[in-house]
Amino acid sequence: MPAKDHRRQPAGDEPLTARSPLRTRAVMSGVTLVAAVVVAILFLLLGSPPANRVVAGICAAFGLVAVIDLAVIGWRLHR
């Protein structure tokens, strides 16, 4: 007796019903941007050791990546 194939057959309308993860990605980038800016400012204001400036710079870099990601997401959503 041949084994049954229980995989779901495609309906043929996947491109019409597909859900884009771009909005979720935008929310995550927005949260990252806010958190990175807040933490960078806190590290700059609360400490003077060079390590605090390094951490603030790293947080600022994360914020920059989030801004670039939000720009790419906006471009993809509106094309």
N, C-alpha and C positions, 0 to 999 in steps of 0.2 A: 504494500500500500504506500503510495507516495506521500511525503510529508506536506502538510498544508503550509502555505505562505500566509502568515497572519499580518503582514505589513499592510498598512493603510494605503490604498490607492489614491494618488493625487486627484483632487477634484478638478483641476485645470484652471481654477480661478485664484491661485495663490498670489500672483502679483496684485490683484485687485483687493484681496483681503489681508495682505501682509501688514504687520504692524512695525513701525519704525522705532528703533530704540533711541532716536535722536533727542526726543524730549526728555527722556530719563537721563541721558548723558548731559543734556544742558542743565538739568537740576543739579546733578553731581558736580559739574564744573562751576556752577554758581556758588554752591556751598563751599567748594574748595577755594574759590577766589576770596570769598568773605573771610573764611578761616585763616587763609594765608596772610591776608592783609592785616587782620587783627593781631595775629601772633607776631608778625614782623614788627608792627608798631610797638607791641608790648615789650619785645626783646630790645628794641632800640631805646625805649624810654626807661626801662627798669634796670638796665645794667650797663656798665661801662667796659667790662672786660672784652678783649677782642673776640672771644668765643661767642658772645652775644651778638656781635655784629655779623659774624659768620652765619649763625643760625638765622638771623634776620634776612641776610642775603639769600639763603637757601629758601626761606619762606617766600621772599619776593620772587624768586625764580619759579616756584610752584604757582604763584599768582599769575605770572606772565604766561606760563603754559596754559592755565585755565582761561585767560583772556583770549589767547590764540585759538583754543579749542572752541570757545563760545563763538568766535568769529567764523570758524569753519562750519560749525553747526548752523549758524544763522544763514550762511551762504547756501548750505545744502537744503535747508528747509524752504528757502525762497526761490530756488531755481526751478 
